[in-house]
């Protein structure tokens, strides 16, 4: 991970005002970045991030047709730390409201949560209805938004690595 030293910013991972996945368009709402990793979580995830050495978390919320999903990217020093945090994930990411998206997935509402890792990043989603309705397995639209954001985040991390590896390979030797 010594090659991955470009600044970690919300805009570098979640650029623009919207996200297009195929024919689906999601409006980007609130974003947030902090080095206080535990403050971005609910339940046990905060201590899991802290215990594994989380450096920072960036979050972005996207919405479409009454569904909102917050994706959070936790940054670690090593791949092993990120992988362990994702594997231990319990509780979850705290939803991020604002910029036109009301509070969602709070106060006991059932929502869909995911956890994964790639390289030195662990990424999490929490998605549900902006109306506060509980998510069930039948709510395919919630699953689709979450899956799109998970896939997009994975591709952003991978692209970042490819760009930096390419730059490192073409840099003159010191």
C-alpha positions as CSV (number, residue, x, y, z in Angstrom):
1,X,0.0,0.0,0.0
2,X,3.1,2.2,-0.1
3,X,2.1,3.2,-3.6
4,X,-1.4,4.3,-2.6
5,X,-0.6,7.7,-1.2
6,X,-2.8,10.1,-3.2
7,X,-5.1,12.2,-1.0
8,X,-8.3,10.4,0.1
9,X,-11.2,12.8,-0.5
10,X,-14.9,12.5,-0.9
11,X,-14.7,13.9,-4.5
12,X,-11.9,11.6,-5.5
13,X,-14.1,8.5,-4.7
14,X,-17.5,10.0,-5.2
15,X,-17.2,12.7,-7.9
16,X,-20.0,14.8,-9.4
17,X,-23.6,15.5,-8.4
18,X,-25.0,12.2,-9.5
19,X,-24.1,8.6,-10.3
20,X,-25.2,6.7,-13.4
21,X,-25.2,3.0,-13.4
22,X,-26.7,1.8,-16.7
23,X,-30.0,3.5,-17.2
24,X,-30.3,4.3,-13.4
25,X,-29.4,7.7,-12.2
26,X,-28.8,8.5,-8.5
27,X,-28.7,12.0,-7.0
28,X,-25.7,12.5,-4.7
29,X,-26.8,14.1,-1.4
30,X,-24.8,14.7,1.7
31,X,-21.1,13.8,2.0
32,X,-18.8,13.7,5.0
33,X,-15.1,12.9,5.8
34,X,-13.7,12.4,9.3
35,X,-10.7,10.9,11.0
36,X,-13.0,9.9,13.9
37,X,-14.0,6.6,12.3
38,X,-16.3,5.5,15.1
39,X,-18.5,8.6,14.8
40,X,-19.7,7.3,11.4
41,X,-21.2,4.1,12.7
42,X,-24.0,2.5,14.7
43,X,-23.6,-0.5,17.1
44,X,-20.3,-2.4,17.3
45,X,-18.8,-1.2,14.0
46,X,-17.2,1.8,15.6
47,X,-15.1,-0.2,18.0
48,X,-14.3,-2.7,15.2
49,X,-13.0,0.2,13.0
50,X,-11.0,1.7,15.9
51,X,-9.5,-1.7,17.0
52,X,-8.3,-2.4,13.4
53,X,-6.6,1.0,13.0
54,X,-9.0,3.0,10.9
55,X,-7.4,6.2,9.7
56,X,-10.5,7.9,8.3
57,X,-14.0,7.4,6.8
58,X,-15.6,9.1,3.9
59,X,-19.3,8.8,3.3
60,X,-21.7,9.8,0.5
61,X,-25.4,9.3,0.3
62,X,-27.2,8.7,-3.0
63,X,-31.0,8.6,-3.5
64,X,-33.5,7.6,-6.1
65,X,-37.3,7.1,-6.0
66,X,-37.7,7.1,-2.2
67,X,-34.7,5.0,-1.5
68,X,-31.4,6.3,0.0
69,X,-28.1,4.5,0.5
70,X,-25.1,5.8,2.4
71,X,-21.8,4.3,1.4
72,X,-18.8,4.6,3.7
73,X,-15.2,4.0,2.8
74,X,-12.9,3.3,5.8
75,X,-9.2,3.7,5.1
76,X,-6.6,1.5,6.8
77,X,-2.8,1.3,6.7
78,X,-2.8,-2.3,5.5
79,X,-5.0,-4.7,3.5
80,X,-5.1,-7.1,6.4
81,X,-6.6,-4.5,8.7
82,X,-9.3,-3.6,6.2
83,X,-10.2,-7.2,5.5
84,X,-10.4,-8.0,9.2
85,X,-12.7,-5.0,9.8
86,X,-15.0,-6.0,7.0
87,X,-15.1,-9.6,8.2
88,X,-15.8,-8.6,11.8
89,X,-18.5,-6.0,10.8
90,X,-21.3,-5.9,13.2
91,X,-23.7,-3.0,13.7
92,X,-23.1,-0.9,10.7
93,X,-22.5,2.4,9.0
94,X,-24.7,5.3,10.2
95,X,-26.8,6.8,7.5
96,X,-26.0,10.3,6.4
97,X,-28.9,12.6,5.8
98,X,-29.0,16.1,4.4
99,X,-28.9,17.8,1.0
100,X,-32.5,16.8,0.3
101,X,-32.5,13.4,2.0
102,X,-34.3,13.1,5.3
103,X,-33.1,11.0,8.2
104,X,-33.3,7.3,7.2
105,X,-32.3,3.9,8.7
106,X,-32.3,5.1,12.3
107,X,-34.4,4.4,15.4
108,X,-34.8,0.7,14.9
109,X,-35.8,0.8,11.2
110,X,-34.8,-2.4,9.4
111,X,-32.4,-1.5,6.6
112,X,-30.0,-3.4,4.3
113,X,-26.3,-3.3,5.4
114,X,-23.3,-4.6,3.5
115,X,-19.6,-4.9,4.3
116,X,-16.7,-5.7,2.0
117,X,-13.0,-4.8,1.5
118,X,-10.5,-4.3,-1.2
119,X,-6.9,-3.4,-0.7
120,X,-6.5,-1.1,2.3
121,X,-10.2,-0.1,2.2
122,X,-13.2,-1.5,3.9
123,X,-16.5,-0.3,2.5
124,X,-20.0,-0.4,4.0
125,X,-23.5,0.5,2.9
126,X,-26.7,1.1,4.7
127,X,-29.8,1.5,2.6
128,X,-33.5,1.9,3.1
129,X,-36.6,4.0,2.4
130,X,-36.6,7.7,3.1
131,X,-40.2,7.2,4.4
132,X,-38.9,5.2,7.3
133,X,-40.6,1.9,6.1
134,X,-38.7,-1.3,7.0
135,X,-36.8,-3.0,4.3
136,X,-37.7,-6.6,3.5
137,X,-36.2,-9.2,1.2
138,X,-38.9,-8.4,-1.3
139,X,-37.7,-4.8,-1.7
140,X,-35.5,-5.3,-4.7
141,X,-35.2,-1.6,-5.4
142,X,-33.3,-1.1,-2.1
143,X,-31.0,-4.1,-3.0
144,X,-30.4,-2.7,-6.5
145,X,-29.4,0.8,-5.2
146,X,-27.1,-0.8,-2.6
147,X,-25.6,-3.2,-5.2
148,X,-24.9,-0.4,-7.6
149,X,-23.2,1.7,-5.0
150,X,-21.1,-1.3,-3.8
151,X,-20.0,-2.1,-7.3
152,X,-19.2,1.6,-8.0
153,X,-17.1,1.9,-4.9
154,X,-15.2,-1.3,-5.7
155,X,-14.5,0.1,-9.2
156,X,-13.4,3.4,-7.8
157,X,-10.9,1.7,-5.4
158,X,-9.6,-0.5,-8.2
159,X,-9.3,2.4,-10.6
160,X,-7.4,4.4,-8.0
161,X,-4.9,1.5,-7.6
162,X,-4.4,1.1,-11.4
163,X,-3.8,4.9,-11.8
164,X,-1.2,5.0,-9.0
165,X,0.5,1.7,-10.1
166,X,0.8,3.1,-13.6
167,X,2.2,6.4,-12.3
168,X,4.7,4.5,-10.1
169,X,5.8,2.3,-13.0
170,X,6.5,5.2,-15.3
171,X,8.1,7.4,-12.7
172,X,11.9,7.9,-13.2
173,X,14.0,6.0,-10.7
174,X,15.4,8.0,-7.9
